[in-house]
Amino acid sequence: QVHLVESGGGLVQAGGSLRLSCVASGSIFSINAMGWYRQAPGKQRELVATITNGGGTNYADSVKGRFTISRDNAKNTVSLQMNRLKPEDTAVYCCMLAGSRVYWGQGTQVTVSS
């Protein structure tokens, strides 16, 4: 069993910054990629950013240039630095680990006020 625990969410004004972190623990035999998805009320879950073992990154167009994903392979952690936040970034942000299967964290709320 793999457990993902996120931290770092909260309330911030538009233009502000937050940093999310996710720690993976448990029976981790292989990791292909880690990343972040988000789901706003009434909307489908969408990709925010992913990072592979080799450091390759992929971002949603809506966050390019504002968000940066990083990873510590030795510690099985993934972080998301979010700058210049907008009200439309408000969502529950979930950590994802793609290994033998895909695992999800419980999520952390990010609220951006205008």
N, C-alpha and C positions, 0 to 999 in steps of 0.2 A: 504494500500500500504506500502511496506517495501522498504527502501532505504539502500543500502550498499555503503559506501565510503571508498576506499582504499587510502593509502598513504605510502610513504617510498621507492618507486622504484627509480631507477637511474642507473648510469654507475659506474662500479667498476672493478678493475683489478682482474684477476684470483687469487684466494687465499684470497680475501677480504671478507668482511661481509656486509650484509644489513639486516635491520629489516623492515618488512611490517606490517602495521596495518590496521584493517578494523573496522569501526563503523557501527552498524545497528541501524536504527531509523524507526519510523512509527508505523503502526498497527501490532505490534509483539505480538501475543497471545500465541504462543508456539514455542519453539526452541528445536529441537531434536539434531542437530549437526551444527557445523560451520566448515569451512575449506577453503583450497586454492587449486585451479586448475591452470594449466598453458597451454598456447598454443604458440608454436613456429611457425615461418613462414613455411607454407607448411605441417604442422603436425596437427594431431587431438589434441583436448584438452585432457589433462591427469591429473589425480589426483596427488596432491603433498602431502597433509596431511589433515586429518580431526580430529576433537575432539568432543566428545559427551558431553552432560550435566554432566555426571558423571566423565568426565576427561579421558575417554578412547581415545587413539590416534591410528591413522593408518597412515603409511607413505609409499610413493613409495619407492621401493628398491633403486632407484638411489639417494635418498636424505637421507636415513637412516644414522644416525651418524653425519650428517652435518647440518640438519635443525631441529628446534624445534618449535612445535606449542604450543601456550598457549591461554588461554581464561579467560576473566573476565565476568562471568555470570551477575553480577549486572550492568555492564556497556554495556552489549551486544557488546563486542569487542572481536576480535580474532587477534592474532599476529603470525608472522612467523619470527623467527630468523634464518637467513641463513648464515652459516659460510663456509669457504673453498669453495667459489663459483668457479664454472668451466664455461668455455665458453658455454658448452652444457646446462647450466641453463638459458641461455638467452631466454626470452619469455615474453609474457604478462601474468601477474599473476592476477587471478580473485578470489575475495572472494565469498564464497557460504554460504548460510543459508538454512538449511532444517527445515521447520516448517510445516505449513498446506500445503505448496507447497515449491518448491525450488526457491530461489531468487539468483540473481547474481549481482555482482558489475560490474562497467564499465571496471575495470582492471587497472593495473599499469605496466609500462614497466620496466623490469629488463634486463640490458645489461652487460654482463661480457666479458671484453676484455682479449685477451691472451697475 
